[in-house]
Amino acid sequence: MKSPTAIALIVCAILSGCASSGSSQSVSQAARTESCKAVTEQEIAALFDRWNQSLLTGDAHQVVANYAERSILLPTVSNQPRLTSEEKEDYFHHFLENHPSGKIDLRSIEIGCNTAVDAGLYTFTFAKTGAVVSGRYTYTYRWNGSKWLITSHHSSAMPQRN
């Protein structure tokens, strides 16, 4: 037969284990109660239009304003990943010289909690040279509490010509 003190210690240990388990559970549940921005596929699709309109300004700074501070650009016509605003502006300064305008040919949009992915095929027409280039793209977006910003942008030329 166990002493009342031993039983009390065992009960106390069990209860404190439950209490600490419950408190860590409520902390992890609190982390999961992030408020998700309601958004439609059409609103996510319009983010490309916003980006494309910024291209038409010819101002690299306005284009880069579409990107989150922590973001990556993996561009079509450069081997260098662009991580900083300055690196992105440098890329777009040169890209904008030929007056590009993009058009979505095919897209797939996936929406998560404060994130979205828009991936597919697009075509760029360059007004200065008349060139038309088809490519593949992926934009990932994150809601920052006030607007959607690009967190990653990958673009590559189509590997085969028809």
C-alpha positions as CSV (number, residue, x, y, z in Angstrom):
1,M,0.0,0.0,0.0
2,K,1.4,3.4,-1.0
3,S,1.5,6.3,1.4
4,P,-0.9,9.2,1.0
5,T,2.1,11.4,0.3
6,A,3.3,9.2,-2.5
7,I,-0.2,9.1,-4.0
8,A,-0.4,12.9,-3.8
9,L,2.9,13.3,-5.5
10,I,1.9,11.0,-8.3
11,V,-1.5,12.8,-8.8
12,C,0.3,16.2,-8.7
13,A,2.8,15.0,-11.4
14,I,0.0,13.7,-13.6
15,L,-2.0,16.9,-13.2
16,S,1.0,19.2,-13.9
17,G,1.8,17.1,-17.0
18,C,-1.7,17.6,-18.2
19,A,-1.6,21.3,-17.4
20,S,1.7,21.9,-19.2
21,S,0.6,19.8,-22.1
22,G,-2.7,21.8,-22.3
23,S,-0.8,25.2,-22.2
24,S,1.6,24.2,-25.0
25,Q,-1.4,23.0,-26.9
26,S,-3.1,26.4,-26.5
27,V,0.1,28.2,-27.6
28,S,0.3,26.1,-30.8
29,Q,-3.4,26.6,-31.4
30,A,-2.9,30.3,-31.0
31,A,-0.2,30.2,-33.6
32,R,-2.6,28.5,-36.0
33,T,-5.3,31.1,-35.5
34,E,-3.7,33.5,-38.0
35,S,-6.4,35.5,-39.7
36,C,-6.5,34.6,-43.4
37,K,-7.2,37.3,-46.0
38,A,-10.3,36.3,-48.1
39,V,-9.3,36.5,-51.7
40,T,-10.6,35.2,-55.0
41,E,-8.8,33.8,-58.0
42,Q,-9.8,36.9,-60.0
43,E,-8.1,39.1,-57.4
44,I,-4.9,37.0,-57.6
45,A,-5.1,37.1,-61.4
46,A,-5.3,40.9,-61.2
47,L,-1.9,41.0,-59.4
48,F,-0.3,40.1,-62.7
49,D,-2.2,43.0,-64.3
50,R,-0.9,45.3,-61.6
51,W,2.7,44.1,-62.2
52,N,2.3,44.4,-66.0
53,Q,0.9,48.0,-65.6
54,S,4.0,48.8,-63.6
55,L,6.1,47.6,-66.5
56,L,4.3,50.0,-68.8
57,T,5.5,52.9,-66.7
58,G,9.1,52.2,-67.7
59,D,10.1,52.8,-64.1
60,A,12.0,49.9,-62.5
61,H,11.4,51.3,-59.0
62,Q,7.6,51.0,-59.6
63,V,8.0,47.4,-60.8
64,V,10.0,46.5,-57.8
65,A,7.4,48.0,-55.5
66,N,5.3,44.8,-56.3
67,Y,7.9,42.6,-54.5
68,A,8.1,41.9,-50.8
69,E,11.3,43.1,-49.1
70,R,12.3,39.4,-48.6
71,S,11.7,38.0,-52.1
72,I,13.5,36.4,-55.0
73,L,13.4,37.1,-58.7
74,L,14.7,34.3,-61.0
75,P,14.5,36.1,-64.3
76,T,14.4,34.8,-67.8
77,V,17.3,36.8,-69.3
78,S,19.8,36.7,-66.4
79,N,21.6,33.9,-64.6
80,Q,21.8,36.0,-61.4
81,P,19.1,35.5,-58.8
82,R,17.9,38.9,-57.7
83,L,17.4,39.1,-53.9
84,T,17.6,42.8,-53.0
85,S,15.5,45.7,-54.2
86,E,18.7,47.1,-55.8
87,E,19.4,43.9,-57.7
88,K,15.8,43.7,-58.9
89,E,15.8,47.3,-60.0
90,D,19.0,46.7,-62.0
91,Y,17.4,43.8,-63.8
92,F,14.2,45.7,-64.6
93,H,16.1,48.8,-65.7
94,H,17.6,46.7,-68.5
95,F,14.4,44.6,-69.1
96,L,12.3,47.8,-69.5
97,E,14.6,49.3,-72.2
98,N,12.7,47.3,-74.9
99,H,9.2,48.3,-73.6
100,P,7.8,44.9,-72.7
101,S,4.1,44.1,-72.2
102,G,3.0,40.7,-71.0
103,K,-0.1,38.6,-71.7
104,I,-1.2,35.5,-69.8
105,D,-1.8,32.5,-72.1
106,L,-2.6,29.8,-69.5
107,R,-2.7,30.0,-65.8
108,S,-3.4,27.9,-62.6
109,I,-4.0,29.7,-59.3
110,E,-3.8,28.1,-55.9
111,I,-4.9,30.0,-52.8
112,G,-3.8,29.4,-49.2
113,C,-3.9,31.3,-46.0
114,N,-2.4,34.7,-46.9
115,T,-0.5,33.1,-49.7
116,A,-1.2,32.4,-53.4
117,V,0.5,30.9,-56.4
118,D,-0.1,31.9,-60.0
119,A,1.7,29.8,-62.5
120,G,1.4,29.2,-66.2
121,L,2.5,30.5,-69.6
122,Y,2.8,34.1,-70.7
123,T,3.9,36.0,-73.8
124,F,5.8,39.2,-73.9
125,T,5.8,41.6,-76.8
126,F,8.7,44.1,-76.9
127,A,7.5,47.3,-78.5
128,K,11.0,48.6,-79.2
129,T,12.2,45.6,-81.1
130,G,8.9,43.9,-82.2
131,A,10.1,40.6,-80.6
132,V,7.6,38.2,-79.1
133,V,8.8,35.8,-76.5
134,S,6.8,33.0,-74.8
135,G,7.7,31.8,-71.4
136,R,6.7,29.9,-68.3
137,Y,6.2,31.8,-65.0
138,T,5.5,31.3,-61.3
139,Y,4.5,34.1,-59.0
140,T,4.1,33.4,-55.3
141,Y,2.3,36.1,-53.2
142,R,1.9,36.8,-49.5
143,W,-0.6,39.2,-47.9
144,N,1.4,41.6,-45.7
145,G,-1.6,42.9,-43.8
146,S,-2.3,45.7,-46.3
147,K,-1.5,44.4,-49.8
148,W,-0.4,41.3,-51.8
149,L,3.3,41.3,-52.6
150,I,5.4,38.9,-54.7
151,T,7.6,36.7,-52.6
152,S,9.1,34.7,-55.5
153,H,8.9,35.2,-59.3
154,H,10.4,32.6,-61.6
155,S,10.4,33.1,-65.3
156,S,11.9,31.0,-68.1
157,A,11.8,30.9,-71.9
158,M,9.9,28.0,-73.5
159,P,12.5,25.3,-74.3
160,Q,11.1,24.4,-77.7
161,R,9.7,26.6,-80.5
162,N,6.7,25.4,-82.4
